[in-house]
């Protein structure tokens, strides 16, 4: 680096300490880039890229429009994640909901509210059955899950009238 055209602060020196200003300028640029990346990482974490938050909140609706599932796109291993299933009941006296996919293999079901009258596990499908007191209204099921391992999981929730929603969740370590 030619020192003649640079201001005194940016010239390489040999006294009192030997300095290489080309390397020092490179180190300062890397420091600025590191601070920027750290800020982006912290902002993404605060917004929910790694767990619950604005970027993680998601919902899906069935083709018929009678079922909506609210879930987190991103979850943490061994940390609770929540599903809210909203179902519009038109004609049945019983609400039958089936949980399929990776839910039974990769999650522990911690809590289901309201508690189903009947729950059956058969062929990797959990079927929940509840009585319905009011027709032509929306009913909600709250499920708390705890992932057992990290990975990208595909889950399906289906109703007895063949409406279903398939959604994906990424579980971080």
VENDA-V660248 format. One record per backbone hydrogen bond with DSSP energy under -1.0 kcal/mol. CO is the residue of the C=O (numbers start at 1). NH is the residue of the N-H. E is the energy in kcal/mol with one decimal. If there is no record, write none. Layout:
BEGIN
co & nh & e
CO & NH & E
CO & NH & E
END
This chain:
BEGIN
co & nh & e
7 & 10 & -1.4
8 & 11 & -1.1
13 & 19 & -2.6
20 & 24 & -2.0
21 & 25 & -2.8
22 & 26 & -1.9
23 & 27 & -2.5
24 & 28 & -2.2
25 & 29 & -2.1
26 & 30 & -2.3
27 & 31 & -2.1
28 & 32 & -2.0
29 & 33 & -2.4
30 & 34 & -2.6
31 & 35 & -2.3
32 & 36 & -2.1
33 & 37 & -2.7
34 & 38 & -2.5
35 & 39 & -2.3
36 & 40 & -2.4
37 & 41 & -2.4
38 & 42 & -2.4
39 & 43 & -2.6
40 & 44 & -2.5
41 & 45 & -2.0
42 & 46 & -2.4
43 & 47 & -1.8
44 & 49 & -2.7
47 & 55 & -3.1
53 & 57 & -2.3
56 & 73 & -3.3
58 & 71 & -2.6
60 & 69 & -2.8
66 & 88 & -2.9
67 & 62 & -2.6
68 & 86 & -3.4
69 & 60 & -2.3
70 & 84 & -2.2
71 & 58 & -2.5
73 & 170 & -3.1
75 & 172 & -3.3
76 & 79 & -1.8
81 & 145 & -3.3
83 & 143 & -2.7
84 & 70 & -2.7
85 & 141 & -2.5
86 & 68 & -2.7
87 & 139 & -3.2
89 & 136 & -2.1
93 & 132 & -3.0
95 & 130 & -2.3
97 & 128 & -3.3
98 & 158 & -2.6
99 & 126 & -2.3
100 & 156 & -1.9
102 & 106 & -2.6
103 & 107 & -1.3
106 & 148 & -2.9
108 & 146 & -2.3
111 & 144 & -2.7
113 & 142 & -3.3
118 & 129 & -2.8
120 & 127 & -3.3
125 & 122 & -2.3
126 & 99 & -3.0
127 & 120 & -2.3
128 & 97 & -2.8
129 & 117 & -1.5
129 & 118 & -1.8
130 & 95 & -3.7
137 & 89 & -2.6
139 & 87 & -3.3
141 & 85 & -2.9
142 & 113 & -2.6
143 & 83 & -2.8
144 & 110 & -2.5
144 & 111 & -1.4
145 & 81 & -2.9
146 & 108 & -2.7
147 & 78 & -1.8
151 & 171 & -3.4
153 & 169 & -2.3
154 & 102 & -2.1
155 & 167 & -2.6
156 & 100 & -3.5
157 & 165 & -2.5
158 & 98 & -3.2
159 & 162 & -1.4
163 & 159 & -3.1
165 & 157 & -2.6
167 & 155 & -3.1
169 & 153 & -2.9
170 & 75 & -2.6
171 & 151 & -1.7
172 & 77 & -2.4
END
